[in-house]
Amino acid sequence: MSQQNGIATLLKAEKEAHEIVSQARKYRQDKLKQAKVDAASEITAYKLKKDEELKQIEAKNEGGVGDLEKEAESQIQGELDDIKKVAQGKTGDVVKLLIDSVTNPVPEIHVNAA
């Protein structure tokens, strides 16, 4: 009889161990499912945050190209005005140099003549 009690105790212990393992597997699967759900919600929140940041950057830089073009145009116009002023100031000197070169030639032998 003692042997039957031992077998019954072993079977009961095996059944309890099987239930414990089964519960542990179910717990692990539930935790994995929950982790996937949590990760998906975090990913969605992160995407929404980054999309909002992108929209803010785009809105901030939307008019930037037109402003840059206007700034470049005004800078170029200022440089052209400076060049025109210098050219007007040097016109008399250039005309004098040309007249002197034509009226007072300096004879030189060409480099290839020798």
PDB file as gemmi writes it, atoms N, CA and C in Angstrom:
CRYST1    1.000    1.000    1.000  90.00  90.00  90.00 P 1                      
ATOM      1  N   MET A   1       0.794  -1.169   0.000  1.00  0.00           N  
ATOM      2  CA  MET A   1       0.000   0.000   0.000  1.00  0.00           C  
ATOM      3  C   MET A   1       0.847   1.247   0.000  1.00  0.00           C  
ATOM      4  N   SER A   2       1.920   1.160   0.666  1.00  0.00           N  
ATOM      5  CA  SER A   2       2.839   2.268   0.754  1.00  0.00           C  
ATOM      6  C   SER A   2       3.389   2.623  -0.620  1.00  0.00           C  
ATOM      7  N   GLN A   3       3.527   1.573  -1.413  1.00  0.00           N  
ATOM      8  CA  GLN A   3       4.061   1.807  -2.753  1.00  0.00           C  
ATOM      9  C   GLN A   3       3.033   2.567  -3.591  1.00  0.00           C  
ATOM     10  N   GLN A   4       1.768   2.289  -3.432  1.00  0.00           N  
ATOM     11  CA  GLN A   4       0.728   2.982  -4.171  1.00  0.00           C  
ATOM     12  C   GLN A   4       0.640   4.437  -3.712  1.00  0.00           C  
ATOM     13  N   ASN A   5       0.819   4.677  -2.433  1.00  0.00           N  
ATOM     14  CA  ASN A   5       0.835   6.054  -1.930  1.00  0.00           C  
ATOM     15  C   ASN A   5       2.010   6.830  -2.521  1.00  0.00           C  
ATOM     16  N   GLY A   6       3.154   6.164  -2.635  1.00  0.00           N  
ATOM     17  CA  GLY A   6       4.338   6.808  -3.214  1.00  0.00           C  
ATOM     18  C   GLY A   6       4.117   7.158  -4.675  1.00  0.00           C  
ATOM     19  N   ILE A   7       3.518   6.208  -5.415  1.00  0.00           N  
ATOM     20  CA  ILE A   7       3.237   6.443  -6.832  1.00  0.00           C  
ATOM     21  C   ILE A   7       2.210   7.568  -6.973  1.00  0.00           C  
ATOM     22  N   ALA A   8       1.183   7.528  -6.150  1.00  0.00           N  
ATOM     23  CA  ALA A   8       0.153   8.563  -6.200  1.00  0.00           C  
ATOM     24  C   ALA A   8       0.757   9.930  -5.863  1.00  0.00           C  
ATOM     25  N   THR A   9       1.660   9.954  -4.883  1.00  0.00           N  
ATOM     26  CA  THR A   9       2.319  11.210  -4.509  1.00  0.00           C  
ATOM     27  C   THR A   9       3.183  11.709  -5.661  1.00  0.00           C  
ATOM     28  N   LEU A  10       3.897  10.791  -6.306  1.00  0.00           N  
ATOM     29  CA  LEU A  10       4.733  11.182  -7.457  1.00  0.00           C  
ATOM     30  C   LEU A  10       3.873  11.702  -8.605  1.00  0.00           C  
ATOM     31  N   LEU A  11       2.779  11.026  -8.879  1.00  0.00           N  
ATOM     32  CA  LEU A  11       1.893  11.475  -9.955  1.00  0.00           C  
ATOM     33  C   LEU A  11       1.308  12.853  -9.637  1.00  0.00           C  
ATOM     34  N   LYS A  12       0.917  13.036  -8.389  1.00  0.00           N  
ATOM     35  CA  LYS A  12       0.378  14.331  -7.968  1.00  0.00           C  
ATOM     36  C   LYS A  12       1.446  15.420  -8.097  1.00  0.00           C  
ATOM     37  N   ALA A  13       2.686  15.102  -7.672  1.00  0.00           N  
ATOM     38  CA  ALA A  13       3.784  16.064  -7.762  1.00  0.00           C  
ATOM     39  C   ALA A  13       4.099  16.384  -9.225  1.00  0.00           C  
ATOM     40  N   GLU A  14       4.042  15.341 -10.073  1.00  0.00           N  
ATOM     41  CA  GLU A  14       4.310  15.551 -11.505  1.00  0.00           C  
ATOM     42  C   GLU A  14       3.226  16.444 -12.117  1.00  0.00           C  
ATOM     43  N   LYS A  15       1.963  16.181 -11.726  1.00  0.00           N  
ATOM     44  CA  LYS A  15       0.862  16.993 -12.228  1.00  0.00           C  
ATOM     45  C   LYS A  15       1.009  18.447 -11.775  1.00  0.00           C  
ATOM     46  N   GLU A  16       1.377  18.665 -10.526  1.00  0.00           N  
ATOM     47  CA  GLU A  16       1.579  20.023 -10.014  1.00  0.00           C  
ATOM     48  C   GLU A  16       2.740  20.710 -10.735  1.00  0.00           C  
ATOM     49  N   ALA A  17       3.830  19.954 -10.966  1.00  0.00           N  
ATOM     50  CA  ALA A  17       4.976  20.522 -11.683  1.00  0.00           C  
ATOM     51  C   ALA A  17       4.580  20.900 -13.102  1.00  0.00           C  
ATOM     52  N   HIS A  18       3.782  20.032 -13.747  1.00  0.00           N  
ATOM     53  CA  HIS A  18       3.321  20.314 -15.104  1.00  0.00           C  
ATOM     54  C   HIS A  18       2.455  21.586 -15.120  1.00  0.00           C  
ATOM     55  N   GLU A  19       1.607  21.764 -14.125  1.00  0.00           N  
ATOM     56  CA  GLU A  19       0.777  22.960 -14.032  1.00  0.00           C  
ATOM     57  C   GLU A  19       1.627  24.208 -13.802  1.00  0.00           C  
ATOM     58  N   ILE A  20       2.638  24.075 -12.955  1.00  0.00           N  
ATOM     59  CA  ILE A  20       3.532  25.218 -12.686  1.00  0.00           C  
ATOM     60  C   ILE A  20       4.267  25.621 -13.961  1.00  0.00           C  
ATOM     61  N   VAL A  21       4.776  24.633 -14.710  1.00  0.00           N  
ATOM     62  CA  VAL A  21       5.485  24.911 -15.961  1.00  0.00           C  
ATOM     63  C   VAL A  21       4.518  25.528 -16.969  1.00  0.00           C  
ATOM     64  N   SER A  22       3.304  24.989 -17.032  1.00  0.00           N  
ATOM     65  CA  SER A  22       2.295  25.513 -17.954  1.00  0.00           C  
ATOM     66  C   SER A  22       1.965  26.965 -17.607  1.00  0.00           C  
ATOM     67  N   GLN A  23       1.791  27.265 -16.324  1.00  0.00           N  
ATOM     68  CA  GLN A  23       1.506  28.631 -15.899  1.00  0.00           C  
ATOM     69  C   GLN A  23       2.675  29.564 -16.220  1.00  0.00           C  
ATOM     70  N   ALA A  24       3.899  29.059 -16.039  1.00  0.00           N  
ATOM     71  CA  ALA A  24       5.079  29.871 -16.339  1.00  0.00           C  
ATOM     72  C   ALA A  24       5.152  30.185 -17.833  1.00  0.00           C  
ATOM     73  N   ARG A  25       4.840  29.193 -18.670  1.00  0.00           N  
ATOM     74  CA  ARG A  25       4.845  29.421 -20.123  1.00  0.00           C  
ATOM     75  C   ARG A  25       3.773  30.442 -20.508  1.00  0.00           C  
ATOM     76  N   LYS A  26       2.579  30.283 -19.937  1.00  0.00           N  
ATOM     77  CA  LYS A  26       1.492  31.223 -20.219  1.00  0.00           C  
ATOM     78  C   LYS A  26       1.881  32.628 -19.760  1.00  0.00           C  
ATOM     79  N   TYR A  27       2.481  32.734 -18.594  1.00  0.00           N  
ATOM     80  CA  TYR A  27       2.918  34.034 -18.059  1.00  0.00           C  
ATOM     81  C   TYR A  27       3.944  34.667 -19.006  1.00  0.00           C  
ATOM     82  N   ARG A  28       4.886  33.832 -19.470  1.00  0.00           N  
ATOM     83  CA  ARG A  28       5.915  34.340 -20.384  1.00  0.00           C  
ATOM     84  C   ARG A  28       5.291  34.813 -21.695  1.00  0.00           C  
ATOM     85  N   GLN A  29       4.354  34.027 -22.242  1.00  0.00           N  
ATOM     86  CA  GLN A  29       3.691  34.423 -23.488  1.00  0.00           C  
ATOM     87  C   GLN A  29       2.901  35.718 -23.299  1.00  0.00           C  
ATOM     88  N   ASP A  30       2.207  35.824 -22.167  1.00  0.00           N  
ATOM     89  CA  ASP A  30       1.454  37.055 -21.888  1.00  0.00           C  
ATOM     90  C   ASP A  30       2.386  38.260 -21.795  1.00  0.00           C  
ATOM     91  N   LYS A  31       3.531  38.056 -21.131  1.00  0.00           N  
ATOM     92  CA  LYS A  31       4.497  39.155 -21.004  1.00  0.00           C  
ATOM     93  C   LYS A  31       5.064  39.545 -22.367  1.00  0.00           C  
ATOM     94  N   LEU A  32       5.351  38.551 -23.225  1.00  0.00           N  
ATOM     95  CA  LEU A  32       5.851  38.853 -24.564  1.00  0.00           C  
ATOM     96  C   LEU A  32       4.812  39.627 -25.378  1.00  0.00           C  
ATOM     97  N   LYS A  33       3.549  39.216 -25.290  1.00  0.00           N  
ATOM     98  CA  LYS A  33       2.492  39.925 -26.004  1.00  0.00           C  
ATOM     99  C   LYS A  33       2.378  41.361 -25.491  1.00  0.00           C  
ATOM    100  N   GLN A  34       2.431  41.517 -24.188  1.00  0.00           N  
ATOM    101  CA  GLN A  34       2.336  42.859 -23.596  1.00  0.00           C  
ATOM    102  C   GLN A  34       3.527  43.717 -24.017  1.00  0.00           C  
ATOM    103  N   ALA A  35       4.712  43.097 -24.055  1.00  0.00           N  
ATOM    104  CA  ALA A  35       5.906  43.842 -24.472  1.00  0.00           C  
ATOM    105  C   ALA A  35       5.773  44.297 -25.922  1.00  0.00           C  
ATOM    106  N   LYS A  36       5.218  43.435 -26.788  1.00  0.00           N  
ATOM    107  CA  LYS A  36       5.010  43.820 -28.188  1.00  0.00           C  
ATOM    108  C   LYS A  36       4.025  44.971 -28.299  1.00  0.00           C  
ATOM    109  N   VAL A  37       2.951  44.913 -27.529  1.00  0.00           N  
ATOM    110  CA  VAL A  37       1.951  45.979 -27.555  1.00  0.00           C  
ATOM    111  C   VAL A  37       2.575  47.285 -27.059  1.00  0.00           C  
ATOM    112  N   ASP A  38       3.331  47.207 -25.961  1.00  0.00           N  
ATOM    113  CA  ASP A  38       3.981  48.402 -25.416  1.00  0.00           C  
ATOM    114  C   ASP A  38       4.984  48.984 -26.417  1.00  0.00           C  
ATOM    115  N   ALA A  39       5.763  48.094 -27.051  1.00  0.00           N  
ATOM    116  CA  ALA A  39       6.749  48.563 -28.034  1.00  0.00           C  
ATOM    117  C   ALA A  39       6.054  49.230 -29.218  1.00  0.00           C  
ATOM    118  N   ALA A  40       4.949  48.638 -29.672  1.00  0.00           N  
ATOM    119  CA  ALA A  40       4.220  49.219 -30.803  1.00  0.00           C  
ATOM    120  C   ALA A  40       3.683  50.605 -30.438  1.00  0.00           C  
ATOM    121  N   SER A  41       3.163  50.743 -29.214  1.00  0.00           N  
ATOM    122  CA  SER A  41       2.639  52.061 -28.822  1.00  0.00           C  
ATOM    123  C   SER A  41       3.766  53.079 -28.676  1.00  0.00           C  
ATOM    124  N   GLU A  42       4.916  52.649 -28.157  1.00  0.00           N  
ATOM    125  CA  GLU A  42       6.063  53.558 -28.050  1.00  0.00           C  
ATOM    126  C   GLU A  42       6.556  53.976 -29.425  1.00  0.00           C  
ATOM    127  N   ILE A  43       6.583  53.028 -30.362  1.00  0.00           N  
ATOM    128  CA  ILE A  43       7.022  53.335 -31.729  1.00  0.00           C  
ATOM    129  C   ILE A  43       6.068  54.335 -32.372  1.00  0.00           C  
ATOM    130  N   THR A  44       4.784  54.121 -32.185  1.00  0.00           N  
ATOM    131  CA  THR A  44       3.791  55.034 -32.751  1.00  0.00           C  
ATOM    132  C   THR A  44       3.947  56.436 -32.164  1.00  0.00           C  
ATOM    133  N   ALA A  45       4.125  56.501 -30.849  1.00  0.00           N  
ATOM    134  CA  ALA A  45       4.300  57.804 -30.199  1.00  0.00           C  
ATOM    135  C   ALA A  45       5.569  58.490 -30.701  1.00  0.00           C  
ATOM    136  N   TYR A  46       6.650  57.734 -30.863  1.00  0.00           N  
ATOM    137  CA  TYR A  46       7.920  58.292 -31.338  1.00  0.00           C  
ATOM    138  C   TYR A  46       7.767  58.802 -32.774  1.00  0.00           C  
ATOM    139  N   LYS A  47       7.071  58.033 -33.626  1.00  0.00           N  
ATOM    140  CA  LYS A  47       6.852  58.474 -35.001  1.00  0.00           C  
ATOM    141  C   LYS A  47       6.046  59.771 -35.045  1.00  0.00           C  
ATOM    142  N   LEU A  48       4.997  59.835 -34.223  1.00  0.00           N  
ATOM    143  CA  LEU A  48       4.190  61.055 -34.193  1.00  0.00           C  
ATOM    144  C   LEU A  48       5.012  62.254 -33.735  1.00  0.00           C  
ATOM    145  N   LYS A  49       5.861  62.041 -32.737  1.00  0.00           N  
ATOM    146  CA  LYS A  49       6.717  63.115 -32.228  1.00  0.00           C  
ATOM    147  C   LYS A  49       7.672  63.596 -33.318  1.00  0.00           C  
ATOM    148  N   LYS A  50       8.307  62.663 -34.013  1.00  0.00           N  
ATOM    149  CA  LYS A  50       9.264  63.037 -35.058  1.00  0.00           C  
ATOM    150  C   LYS A  50       8.557  63.680 -36.254  1.00  0.00           C  
ATOM    151  N   ASP A  51       7.356  63.210 -36.588  1.00  0.00           N  
ATOM    152  CA  ASP A  51       6.594  63.851 -37.658  1.00  0.00           C  
ATOM    153  C   ASP A  51       6.266  65.295 -37.307  1.00  0.00           C  
ATOM    154  N   GLU A  52       5.892  65.530 -36.063  1.00  0.00           N  
ATOM    155  CA  GLU A  52       5.586  66.892 -35.612  1.00  0.00           C  
ATOM    156  C   GLU A  52       6.836  67.774 -35.675  1.00  0.00           C  
ATOM    157  N   GLU A  53       7.979  67.227 -35.255  1.00  0.00           N  
ATOM    158  CA  GLU A  53       9.234  67.990 -35.332  1.00  0.00           C  
ATOM    159  C   GLU A  53       9.567  68.328 -36.775  1.00  0.00           C  
ATOM    160  N   LEU A  54       9.354  67.363 -37.682  1.00  0.00           N  
ATOM    161  CA  LEU A  54       9.620  67.595 -39.102  1.00  0.00           C  
ATOM    162  C   LEU A  54       8.714  68.697 -39.647  1.00  0.00           C  
ATOM    163  N   LYS A  55       7.437  68.663 -39.280  1.00  0.00           N  
ATOM    164  CA  LYS A  55       6.511  69.698 -39.743  1.00  0.00           C  
ATOM    165  C   LYS A  55       6.927  71.073 -39.229  1.00  0.00           C  
ATOM    166  N   GLN A  56       7.390  71.131 -37.978  1.00  0.00           N  
ATOM    167  CA  GLN A  56       7.835  72.407 -37.427  1.00  0.00           C  
ATOM    168  C   GLN A  56       9.055  72.928 -38.176  1.00  0.00           C  
ATOM    169  N   ILE A  57      10.000  72.046 -38.482  1.00  0.00           N  
ATOM    170  CA  ILE A  57      11.205  72.458 -39.214  1.00  0.00           C  
ATOM    171  C   ILE A  57      10.830  72.918 -40.614  1.00  0.00           C  
ATOM    172  N   GLU A  58       9.929  72.167 -41.276  1.00  0.00           N  
ATOM    173  CA  GLU A  58       9.505  72.567 -42.614  1.00  0.00           C  
ATOM    174  C   GLU A  58       8.804  73.916 -42.592  1.00  0.00           C  
ATOM    175  N   ALA A  59       7.942  74.127 -41.597  1.00  0.00           N  
ATOM    176  CA  ALA A  59       7.235  75.409 -41.501  1.00  0.00           C  
ATOM    177  C   ALA A  59       8.208  76.543 -41.230  1.00  0.00           C  
ATOM    178  N   LYS A  60       9.216  76.277 -40.414  1.00  0.00           N  
ATOM    179  CA  LYS A  60      10.210  77.297 -40.084  1.00  0.00           C  
ATOM    180  C   LYS A  60      11.034  77.688 -41.307  1.00  0.00           C  
ATOM    181  N   ASN A  61      11.372  76.708 -42.135  1.00  0.00           N  
ATOM    182  CA  ASN A  61      12.244  76.958 -43.284  1.00  0.00           C  
ATOM    183  C   ASN A  61      11.476  77.178 -44.578  1.00  0.00           C  
ATOM    184  N   GLU A  62      10.168  77.210 -44.510  1.00  0.00           N  
ATOM    185  CA  GLU A  62       9.361  77.347 -45.712  1.00  0.00           C  
ATOM    186  C   GLU A  62       9.650  78.635 -46.465  1.00  0.00           C  
ATOM    187  N   GLY A  63       9.687  79.748 -45.782  1.00  0.00           N  
ATOM    188  CA  GLY A  63       9.931  81.029 -46.439  1.00  0.00           C  
ATOM    189  C   GLY A  63      11.402  81.353 -46.536  1.00  0.00           C  
ATOM    190  N   GLY A  64      12.265  80.490 -46.089  1.00  0.00           N  
ATOM    191  CA  GLY A  64      13.700  80.741 -46.042  1.00  0.00           C  
ATOM    192  C   GLY A  64      14.331  80.926 -47.404  1.00  0.00           C  
ATOM    193  N   VAL A  65      13.844  80.193 -48.405  1.00  0.00           N  
ATOM    194  CA  VAL A  65      14.441  80.268 -49.735  1.00  0.00           C  
ATOM    195  C   VAL A  65      14.202  81.645 -50.340  1.00  0.00           C  
ATOM    196  N   GLY A  66      12.996  82.158 -50.205  1.00  0.00           N  
ATOM    197  CA  GLY A  66      12.697  83.490 -50.753  1.00  0.00           C  
ATOM    198  C   GLY A  66      13.522  84.565 -50.075  1.00  0.00           C  
ATOM    199  N   ASP A  67      13.667  84.453 -48.754  1.00  0.00           N  
ATOM    200  CA  ASP A  67      14.481  85.429 -48.026  1.00  0.00           C  
ATOM    201  C   ASP A  67      15.937  85.363 -48.451  1.00  0.00           C  
ATOM    202  N   LEU A  68      16.436  84.143 -48.631  1.00  0.00           N  
ATOM    203  CA  LEU A  68      17.830  83.982 -49.062  1.00  0.00           C  
ATOM    204  C   LEU A  68      18.047  84.567 -50.448  1.00  0.00           C  
ATOM    205  N   GLU A  69      17.087  84.372 -51.338  1.00  0.00           N  
ATOM    206  CA  GLU A  69      17.204  84.932 -52.691  1.00  0.00           C  
ATOM    207  C   GLU A  69      17.223  86.461 -52.647  1.00  0.00           C  
ATOM    208  N   LYS A  70      16.352  87.042 -51.833  1.00  0.00           N  
ATOM    209  CA  LYS A  70      16.315  88.503 -51.722  1.00  0.00           C  
ATOM    210  C   LYS A  70      17.623  89.033 -51.140  1.00  0.00           C  
ATOM    211  N   GLU A  71      18.140  88.351 -50.138  1.00  0.00           N  
ATOM    212  CA  GLU A  71      19.398  88.778 -49.516  1.00  0.00           C  
ATOM    213  C   GLU A  71      20.552  88.686 -50.511  1.00  0.00           C  
ATOM    214  N   ALA A  72      20.610  87.595 -51.272  1.00  0.00           N  
ATOM    215  CA  ALA A  72      21.671  87.433 -52.264  1.00  0.00           C  
ATOM    216  C   ALA A  72      21.552  88.487 -53.358  1.00  0.00           C  
ATOM    217  N   GLU A  73      20.327  88.763 -53.783  1.00  0.00           N  
ATOM    218  CA  GLU A  73      20.113  89.774 -54.826  1.00  0.00           C  
ATOM    219  C   GLU A  73      20.575  91.155 -54.361  1.00  0.00           C  
ATOM    220  N   SER A  74      20.246  91.523 -53.121  1.00  0.00           N  
ATOM    221  CA  SER A  74      20.658  92.837 -52.620  1.00  0.00           C  
ATOM    222  C   SER A  74      22.180  92.908 -52.454  1.00  0.00           C  
ATOM    223  N   GLN A  75      22.795  91.805 -52.050  1.00  0.00           N  
ATOM    224  CA  GLN A  75      24.256  91.778 -51.912  1.00  0.00           C  
ATOM    225  C   GLN A  75      24.931  91.930 -53.277  1.00  0.00           C  
ATOM    226  N   ILE A  76      24.407  91.238 -54.263  1.00  0.00           N  
ATOM    227  CA  ILE A  76      24.971  91.338 -55.621  1.00  0.00           C  
ATOM    228  C   ILE A  76      24.780  92.747 -56.172  1.00  0.00           C  
ATOM    229  N   GLN A  77      23.606  93.307 -55.941  1.00  0.00           N  
ATOM    230  CA  GLN A  77      23.352  94.671 -56.429  1.00  0.00           C  
ATOM    231  C   GLN A  77      24.309  95.666 -55.778  1.00  0.00           C  
ATOM    232  N   GLY A  78      24.585  95.501 -54.499  1.00  0.00           N  
ATOM    233  CA  GLY A  78      25.532  96.377 -53.808  1.00  0.00           C  
ATOM    234  C   GLY A  78      26.933  96.251 -54.389  1.00  0.00           C  
ATOM    235  N   GLU A  79      27.362  95.025 -54.684  1.00  0.00           N  
ATOM    236  CA  GLU A  79      28.683  94.822 -55.284  1.00  0.00           C  
ATOM    237  C   GLU A  79      28.746  95.440 -56.682  1.00  0.00           C  
ATOM    238  N   LEU A  80      27.667  95.308 -57.455  1.00  0.00           N  
ATOM    239  CA  LEU A  80      27.644  95.909 -58.798  1.00  0.00           C  
ATOM    240  C   LEU A  80      27.716  97.430 -58.708  1.00  0.00           C  
ATOM    241  N   ASP A  81      27.036  98.015 -57.764  1.00  0.00           N  
ATOM    242  CA  ASP A  81      27.095  99.467 -57.588  1.00  0.00           C  
ATOM    243  C   ASP A  81      28.520  99.920 -57.245  1.00  0.00           C  
ATOM    244  N   ASP A  82      29.194  99.156 -56.374  1.00  0.00           N  
ATOM    245  CA  ASP A  82      30.582  99.476 -56.026  1.00  0.00           C  
ATOM    246  C   ASP A  82      31.484  99.411 -57.255  1.00  0.00           C  
ATOM    247  N   ILE A  83      31.290  98.373 -58.079  1.00  0.00           N  
ATOM    248  CA  ILE A  83      32.109  98.211 -59.287  1.00  0.00           C  
ATOM    249  C   ILE A  83      31.859  99.371 -60.251  1.00  0.00           C  
ATOM    250  N   LYS A  84      30.601  99.793 -60.401  1.00  0.00           N  
ATOM    251  CA  LYS A  84      30.284 100.918 -61.291  1.00  0.00           C  
ATOM    252  C   LYS A  84      30.934 102.209 -60.801  1.00  0.00           C  
ATOM    253  N   LYS A  85      30.923 102.428 -59.499  1.00  0.00           N  
ATOM    254  CA  LYS A  85      31.551 103.631 -58.939  1.00  0.00           C  
ATOM    255  C   LYS A  85      33.049 103.636 -59.210  1.00  0.00           C  
ATOM    256  N   VAL A  86      33.688 102.481 -59.011  1.00  0.00           N  
ATOM    257  CA  VAL A  86      35.134 102.393 -59.262  1.00  0.00           C  
ATOM    258  C   VAL A  86      35.415 102.619 -60.747  1.00  0.00           C  
ATOM    259  N   ALA A  87      34.578 102.027 -61.610  1.00  0.00           N  
ATOM    260  CA  ALA A  87      34.780 102.183 -63.055  1.00  0.00           C  
ATOM    261  C   ALA A  87      34.614 103.643 -63.478  1.00  0.00           C  
ATOM    262  N   GLN A  88      33.642 104.341 -62.930  1.00  0.00           N  
ATOM    263  CA  GLN A  88      33.442 105.747 -63.272  1.00  0.00           C  
ATOM    264  C   GLN A  88      34.618 106.596 -62.797  1.00  0.00           C  
ATOM    265  N   GLY A  89      35.176 106.237 -61.663  1.00  0.00           N  
ATOM    266  CA  GLY A  89      36.319 106.995 -61.145  1.00  0.00           C  
ATOM    267  C   GLY A  89      37.574 106.762 -61.964  1.00  0.00           C  
ATOM    268  N   LYS A  90      37.706 105.599 -62.575  1.00  0.00           N  
ATOM    269  CA  LYS A  90      38.918 105.261 -63.325  1.00  0.00           C  
ATOM    270  C   LYS A  90      38.790 105.529 -64.821  1.00  0.00           C  
ATOM    271  N   THR A  91      37.657 105.968 -65.298  1.00  0.00           N  
ATOM    272  CA  THR A  91      37.454 106.191 -66.736  1.00  0.00           C  
ATOM    273  C   THR A  91      38.459 107.194 -67.299  1.00  0.00           C  
ATOM    274  N   GLY A  92      38.644 108.269 -66.620  1.00  0.00           N  
ATOM    275  CA  GLY A  92      39.588 109.288 -67.101  1.00  0.00           C  
ATOM    276  C   GLY A  92      41.007 108.745 -67.164  1.00  0.00           C  
ATOM    277  N   ASP A  93      41.429 107.967 -66.179  1.00  0.00           N  
ATOM    278  CA  ASP A  93      42.779 107.396 -66.174  1.00  0.00           C  
ATOM    279  C   ASP A  93      42.970 106.413 -67.333  1.00  0.00           C  
ATOM    280  N   VAL A  94      41.947 105.623 -67.624  1.00  0.00           N  
ATOM    281  CA  VAL A  94      42.031 104.643 -68.709  1.00  0.00           C  
ATOM    282  C   VAL A  94      42.127 105.357 -70.053  1.00  0.00           C  
ATOM    283  N   VAL A  95      41.324 106.392 -70.252  1.00  0.00           N  
ATOM    284  CA  VAL A  95      41.361 107.147 -71.510  1.00  0.00           C  
ATOM    285  C   VAL A  95      42.742 107.782 -71.685  1.00  0.00           C  
ATOM    286  N   LYS A  96      43.303 108.352 -70.626  1.00  0.00           N  
ATOM    287  CA  LYS A  96      44.623 108.968 -70.697  1.00  0.00           C  
ATOM    288  C   LYS A  96      45.688 107.945 -71.066  1.00  0.00           C  
ATOM    289  N   LEU A  97      45.628 106.738 -70.467  1.00  0.00           N  
ATOM    290  CA  LEU A  97      46.588 105.680 -70.789  1.00  0.00           C  
ATOM    291  C   LEU A  97      46.477 105.264 -72.255  1.00  0.00           C  
ATOM    292  N   LEU A  98      45.271 105.144 -72.751  1.00  0.00           N  
ATOM    293  CA  LEU A  98      45.090 104.758 -74.159  1.00  0.00           C  
ATOM    294  C   LEU A  98      45.634 105.836 -75.099  1.00  0.00           C  
ATOM    295  N   ILE A  99      45.351 107.064 -74.806  1.00  0.00           N  
ATOM    296  CA  ILE A  99      45.836 108.164 -75.663  1.00  0.00           C  
ATOM    297  C   ILE A  99      47.361 108.214 -75.610  1.00  0.00           C  
ATOM    298  N   ASP A 100      47.952 108.080 -74.440  1.00  0.00           N  
ATOM    299  CA  ASP A 100      49.419 108.091 -74.323  1.00  0.00           C  
ATOM    300  C   ASP A 100      50.039 106.919 -75.083  1.00  0.00           C  
ATOM    301  N   SER A 101      49.418 105.780 -75.040  1.00  0.00           N  
ATOM    302  CA  SER A 101      49.961 104.603 -75.732  1.00  0.00           C  
ATOM    303  C   SER A 101      49.920 104.791 -77.241  1.00  0.00           C  
ATOM    304  N   VAL A 102      48.878 105.442 -77.732  1.00  0.00           N  
ATOM    305  CA  VAL A 102      48.753 105.642 -79.171  1.00  0.00           C  
ATOM    306  C   VAL A 102      49.669 106.763 -79.643  1.00  0.00           C  
ATOM    307  N   THR A 103      49.756 107.841 -78.883  1.00  0.00           N  
ATOM    308  CA  THR A 103      50.536 108.991 -79.332  1.00  0.00           C  
ATOM    309  C   THR A 103      52.032 108.841 -79.051  1.00  0.00           C  
ATOM    310  N   ASN A 104      52.422 108.077 -78.088  1.00  0.00           N  
ATOM    311  CA  ASN A 104      53.835 107.885 -77.759  1.00  0.00           C  
ATOM    312  C   ASN A 104      54.197 106.392 -77.761  1.00  0.00           C  
ATOM    313  N   PRO A 105      54.291 105.799 -78.950  1.00  0.00           N  
ATOM    314  CA  PRO A 105      54.617 104.368 -78.996  1.00  0.00           C  
ATOM    315  C   PRO A 105      56.053 104.106 -78.584  1.00  0.00           C  
ATOM    316  N   VAL A 106      56.278 102.958 -77.938  1.00  0.00           N  
ATOM    317  CA  VAL A 106      57.619 102.553 -77.542  1.00  0.00           C  
ATOM    318  C   VAL A 106      57.978 101.353 -78.412  1.00  0.00           C  
ATOM    319  N   PRO A 107      58.947 101.524 -79.347  1.00  0.00           N  
ATOM    320  CA  PRO A 107      59.296 100.426 -80.231  1.00  0.00           C  
ATOM    321  C   PRO A 107      60.057  99.325 -79.489  1.00  0.00           C  
ATOM    322  N   GLU A 108      59.612  98.098 -79.678  1.00  0.00           N  
ATOM    323  CA  GLU A 108      60.269  96.933 -79.067  1.00  0.00           C  
ATOM    324  C   GLU A 108      60.321  95.824 -80.089  1.00  0.00           C  
ATOM    325  N   ILE A 109      61.366  95.017 -80.025  1.00  0.00           N  
ATOM    326  CA  ILE A 109      61.470  93.850 -80.898  1.00  0.00           C  
ATOM    327  C   ILE A 109      60.611  92.729 -80.297  1.00  0.00           C  
ATOM    328  N   HIS A 110      59.835  92.109 -81.169  1.00  0.00           N  
ATOM    329  CA  HIS A 110      58.956  91.040 -80.721  1.00  0.00           C  
ATOM    330  C   HIS A 110      59.783  89.846 -80.278  1.00  0.00           C  
ATOM    331  N   VAL A 111      59.273  89.090 -79.349  1.00  0.00           N  
ATOM    332  CA  VAL A 111      59.983  87.954 -78.771  1.00  0.00           C  
ATOM    333  C   VAL A 111      60.299  86.915 -79.837  1.00  0.00           C  
ATOM    334  N   ASN A 112      59.420  86.700 -80.793  1.00  0.00           N  
ATOM    335  CA  ASN A 112      59.613  85.677 -81.816  1.00  0.00           C  
ATOM    336  C   ASN A 112      60.433  86.189 -83.011  1.00  0.00           C  
ATOM    337  N   ALA A 113      60.784  87.465 -83.017  1.00  0.00           N  
ATOM    338  CA  ALA A 113      61.503  88.044 -84.161  1.00  0.00           C  
ATOM    339  C   ALA A 113      62.966  87.617 -84.157  1.00  0.00           C  
ATOM    340  N   ALA A 114      63.522  87.282 -83.076  1.00  0.00           N  
ATOM    341  CA  ALA A 114      64.946  86.973 -83.022  1.00  0.00           C  
ATOM    342  C   ALA A 114      65.273  85.566 -83.429  1.00  0.00           C  
TER     343      ALA A 114                                                      
END                                                                             
